[in-house]
Structures are given as C-alpha cells and as structure tokens.
Amino acid sequence: MSTRIPRRRFLAGAAAGAGALALGGCDRLVQNADVERILRLAERLTMGAQRALLSGGALAREYSEAELSPVFRSNGTSRPAGEAYAALAETGFADWRLSIDGLVQRPLSLSLADLKQLPSRTQITRHDCVEGWSAIGKWTGVPLGLLLQTAGLAANARYAVFHCADEYERSADGSGRYYESIDLVDAFHPQTILAYALNGQDLPVANGAPLRLRVERQLGYKQAKYLMRIEVVESFAHISRGRGGFWEDRGYEWYAGI
C-alpha cells in the first residue's frame, strides 16, 4: 500500500499542529523571546519553500460539484453582534459598502450590487481549518487583484489588511475586532477572491455575509469574514498587536500556506 501523503494534506496537518501548539499552552512559550525567534524563522522557511514550489501562479486544487460538502460548516463568529451589523443584514446589505483605502491612488467605496456587476470567478475548493476539519464549497466573487488594480497601488504598498465587522468579546485589551492580512503575492493570485456567493446562493450570514475573503492556498483562519474595509499598507506593525491578524496576534503564524 502506498504511503505517499499529498503535499497539501501534509502541509495542512503540519500547520494544524503548529496552530494547536499556539492555542494549548503555547501562549507562555511564545512569550519566550528565544522560542518566538525560532517560530518566526520556521514560518519564513515555510513561506519561502511554498513560494518556490508554487511559483508561476500554481493553483490550489479545484473540485467538481459532485464533491461539494453537504453542509459548509460555520466556524468562529456566526453572526456579528451589534446594532450596526443587524441593520445591514435586515435590508439584505443594501446599505453596506466596502471601502478600499490606504496606499492607493483612487480610494473605492463599493456596494454589494457594484461588486456583483464586476467580472467574477467561481471556484470549488477545499477549506482546511486549523482545528482539523475541512469542507468543500463553491465560491463566487470578485478577484481581489482586479479591485486593487482599479484602486491603483502606491509604490510602497506591500500588504492588504482586511477589517471585519465581527468582534471577539473575550478580548479585554480592546484589540478584539477581527482582522487579517496577506501580501500582494497572494492578493493577486487568481484564486484570491472576495466571495459574495456560496454554492450558487448569496453568502449566508453564518459564512460571512455579505463578503468574505477566499485565499485558497492558506488555512481557514486567513479567510476573513464580514468584510468592511480593505486597507493597503506598507507595514501592519501599527495595527492592533502588530502581527498581521487577530489570531496571529495571539500566537498563530502569519503565513498559513498549505
């Protein structure tokens, strides 16, 4: 019997193990400067290796409709708290707008209807969660690269930061608003889209309505839900705890490639 393990499954398992370490007692370890330096070095090596393997715009595997999961599980926040989001959801997000600003030449403010009129991409991909589960879903949305091209990037732009509507009440330090970030290599990857539909229907609230990020070569916690704003920056050191994402600020790796 063959003992070969597909590269994507192997990398997902390795990243899941690292994420489990970060959650289960690792807070104390990560606070150790020497351990933190080792973890960051390992992350850079992982990123360099994957970028070398997947150069030239290599795609994550895509599946057939026959392989869709019966239910695409909701994880984390299933509905942001607060009156502002509730009011948007009540009107079917007719009044919601996505802002794109920061290091851009032409800041954008786009409604859901605006986004649906733009060129779209549909892809059936597998979502791999750091907790060990996966699901296959059919996503439709606007390529992120198209929007960034429309906005026009400044010469010093390096990252896209995704600011979300959901907030984790467990955060007592005031940094509980969910956010994520990716670099421009992943931002312009053809499978990186801002999805407004799942399995041919408007994106459900539990799965991130009205808009969520799909960056298919990374683990699930990078797929930010409930998008409100995309900020293009040179560095994310000034945002929250400066690690580039809600979970990264709490010990997860910033680069979660699979």
N, C-alpha and C positions, 0 to 999 in steps of 0.2 A: 504494500500500500504506500502511495506517495506521501512524503512528509513535508512537501513544499507548502509554504504558507503565502498567500497572496500578499504583495507588498503593502497594499492599502490596509488589509486586516492587521498585519504585523505592526505597522506604524500606529494604527488606531489603538491597538492594545497597549503598546508602549506608552503612548500619550495618556491613555486612560490610567495606567499605573502611576504615571507621574502626577496626574491630577488627583488621584486618590491619596497619594502621599501628601500633596499640598493641603488636602482637607483634613486628614486624620492625624493630627498631632504634629503636623509639619509646620504649623504657624511658629512654634518655638524654634524648630530647626531653621526655617527661613530667616528668622531674626538673627541668626548667627552669620556674621559677615563672611566668614570663610566658606560656609555652606552655600550662602547665596551666590558668591562668586562662581563656585563650581556649577551650580544650577544654571546660571546665566551663560556660562561658557558652553554647557551642554546644549542649551537652546540655540545658540549661534551655530554650533556644529550641525544640529539637526536641520536648521533653516538652510544652511549652505549646502548640505547634502541633497535636500529635496529640491532646491532650486537647480542644482546641477542635473539631477535626474529628470526633472520636468521642464527643462529649458525648451524654448520654442513653442510655448503655449500649449503644452500637453494637457489633455482634458481628464477630469475625473470620469470614472465610468458612468455611462448612462444606461438606463434600463428600459424595458418595454412596459406598456400599460398592464399587461398580464401579471407583472411583478409588483404592482403597487401594493403597499400595505393596506389591509382592510381599514385600519384606523391610523391616522398620523397623530401620534401622542403629543399632547401639550406638556411642556416642561417649564419649570420656573414659574414666572408670573402668568396666570391665565386670563387676567383682566386687570389693567392698571387701576389703582384706587384714585379717588378724587373726582370732583365735580367737572373739571375741565375735560377729562377724557370721556366721562359719561355723556356730556353734552355733545361731543363729537360723534360718539357711537350712536346716539339717539337719532341723529339726522343721516345716518349712513355715511358719515365722514364727508358730507358735502362741504362743510366749512373748514375741513382740515387742509393744511398746506405744508409742504416740505420745503424747508429753507436750505439753500446751499450757499455757504459764505466762507469767510476766512481768506485764505490766499488765492483768491480767484479774481479775474478781471471783470466778470459780469455776474454778480450775485443773482441767484434764482429763487423764485417763490412759486411753487408748482402745486396745483390741486391734484386730487386723485384723477379727475377727468382729464387733466392735462397729461398726466403720465400715461394714461390708457390710450391716448392718441398717438403716442410716440412709437417708433419701432420697438418690437418686443422680441423676447426669446423665451421659448418653452423648453424645459429640460426635465427629465425624470432621473433623479439622483437619490443616493442614499445619505441620510442624515445619521452621523455617528456621534453619540453622546459620550462625554467623558465618564458618565455613570455606568456605561457598559451596554446600553440598549441602542438599537438602530431602527430606522423606518425608511421606506422608500416612498417619495412623493413626487407629484408632477407640479412643477413651479412655472409660473408665467410672470414675467416682469420686464422692466426696462434695464438694459445693460448700464451698469454704473459708469463705465468708461464714456458712453455717449453723453451722459449728463455732465461729467467733468470736462469733456471737450467743449461742450456748449458753454459752460461757465468760464472756461479759459483759465488754465493754471498759471500761477506766478512761477518765476524761475526757481524759487526756493521751496516750493511745495514738495512735501515728502509723504504725508500721511492723510488719509481720510478718517475723521473721527465721527462716529455715529452716536448722536444724542437721542435718548429714548424717553417715552412717556412713563415707563414703569419705574417705581422706586421701591427698594427693599427696606422695610421698616426696621429690620434688625440692625441697620447701620446707625449707630449712635453718634458717629463723628461727623454727620452731615454730608457724607460722600456717598449716600445710598442710591442716587439716581443712576440707572443703568446706562452704561456707555461702552462702546467698543471702538477699535481702530484697526486698520490694515494699511500696508504701504501701497504705493502706486503700482507696483508689480502685480499684486493681487487685485487692486482696484480695476485695472484694465484687462484682467483675464476675461476671456469671452464668456465663461460661466459665472462670473460675478454679476449678479443682477439684484435689482430692488423688486421683490416679488409682491404683487398685489392679488395673485390668484393661486389657489392650491387645488389640484385635482379638477381643474376646469370651473371652479366656483370662486366667488370673491373670498379672499383670505378670511378665515374665521377669526373672531376676536381672540380665542384661546391660542391661536397660532401666530398672533402678532399683528392683526389688522390695525390700520389699513395697509401697512407696508413693512416689510422686513428684509433684511439683508440675507442673500444667499451667496456664500463664498465657498464653493463646493469642495475645495481641496483642504479645508480646515474643519476642526471639530465643532460640535454643536454650539458651544458657548460663544463662538465667534459670530453666530448667525443672529445678530441683534434684531429684536422685535420692536414693534410700536415706534417706528422711526418718526422723529420730529424735525431733526436738523442734521445736516452733514457739514462739518467744519473742516476745511482743508488747512493743515498746519505744517510747519517745519519740524516741530517737536511737540510731543504731548506731555512733557515734563510738568507743565503748569496746570494740567487738568487733573482734578481730584488728587489721588496719591501719586500720580506721575508714571504709572506703569502701563498705561495704554488701554485699560479696560476695567470693568467692575471686578471681575474675578481675578484678573492679573494683579490688581491692587491688593488682593488677598492671597497671593501665592501661586496662582496658575501661571503657566508660560504664556508670554505674549504671542509667540508663533506656535500655532497649534496645528501644523500641517500634517496631513495624512495621505 
